[in-house]
Amino acid sequence: MFTGIIQKLGRVQRRTARQLFIEASFKNIRRGESLAVNGVCLTVVRRCGKILIFDLSPETLQTTNLGLLNSEERVNLEKSLRVGDPLGGHWVTGHVEAVSRILLKEPLSDGCQLLRCELPESLRPRVVLKGSIAADGVSLTVQSPPRHFFETILIPHTLRHTVLGRKKEGERVNLETDILAKYAQNEEVLAARQREGAQSPRPLRRAF
C-alpha cells in the first residue's frame, strides 16, 4: 500500500524484456521490499549498489507505461507504507487500471499547471469532482466533473519533484482510481443484483 506522495525520482539504467534496472538513492531498501515505480507496485529482486532490479511480468508490460520506458528516463518512486506512517495523499495500491494519454498541459498563475488526461469509460464511475486519483503514482485531486477526461492542478512542488513536471502532451501516464470508490461501486453492483434477484419470480417446484 502507498500514499501517492512521491519520495524520490529514479533513473532508468536499462530495461529488458523481463527486468527493469532503476538507479535510486534509497539507503535502507532491501530485496523483497515493495516499491511503486510510476505508480506500479514492484518487488525489489536484487540490489547492486544504487541499482534496484525488478522483474516485469507480461501483464505489467501490457497494462502500464513501464514497457515504454527508455534508458535515462526518470520515474516516480515511493516506498510502501508502514504501520504508523503518515497518510499524506490517499490510499494507493499500486495496481494500475489504465494507461491514459495527456491531452493538455497549460500554464496557470503562480507557477501551477492544468493537467488534462484521458479518462477511460470503465473508470468514470469511480472518479468524482474533488475526489482522488493517482497518475504515475502521484496523488491528485480531480478539479472538474469527469467526462471523457479529467483535469487536475499541478502545483510547483509536484512539477519539480515528480515526472509529471517533465511529461508533455501526448505522453502516457498510469491511472489508478481511489480504492474506496472501487468498494463503493462494488457495493452498488451487489445491491443491484440482490434487488434483481428479489424481484425475479421463483421457479415452480415440480410435484412428484
C-alpha positions, 0 to 999 in steps of 0.5 A: 500500500502507498500514499501517492506522495512521491519520495524520490525520482529514479533513473532508468539504467536499462530495461529488458524484456523481463527486468527493469534496472532503476538507479535510486538513492534509497539507503535502507531498501532491501530485496523483497521490499515493495516499491511503486515505480510510476505508480506500479507496485514492484518487488525489489529482486536484487540490489547492486549498489544504487541499482534496484532490479525488478522483474516485469511480468507480461501483464505489467508490460501490457497494462502500464507505461513501464514497457515504454520506458527508455534508458535515462528516463526518470520515474516516480518512486515511493516506498510502501507504507508502514504501520504508523506512517503518515497518510499524506495523499490517499490510499494507493495500491499500486495496481494500475487500471489504465494507461491514459494519454495527456491531452493538455498541459497549460500554464496557470498563475503562480507557477501551477499547471492544468493537467488534462488526461484521458479518462477511460469509460470503465473508470468514470464511475469511480472518479468524482469532482474533488475526489482522488486519483493517482497518475504515475503514482502521484496523488491528485485531486480531480478539479472538474466533473469527469467526462471523457477526461479529467483535469487536475492542478499541478502545483510547483512542488509536484512539477519539480519533484515528480515526472509529471513536471517533465511529461508533455502532451501526448505522453502516457501516464498510469491511472489508478482510481481511489480504492474506496470508490472501487468498494463503493461501486462494488457495493452498488453492483451487489445491491443491484443484483440482490434487488434483481434477484428479489424481484425475479419470480421463483421457479415452480417446484415440480410435484412428484 
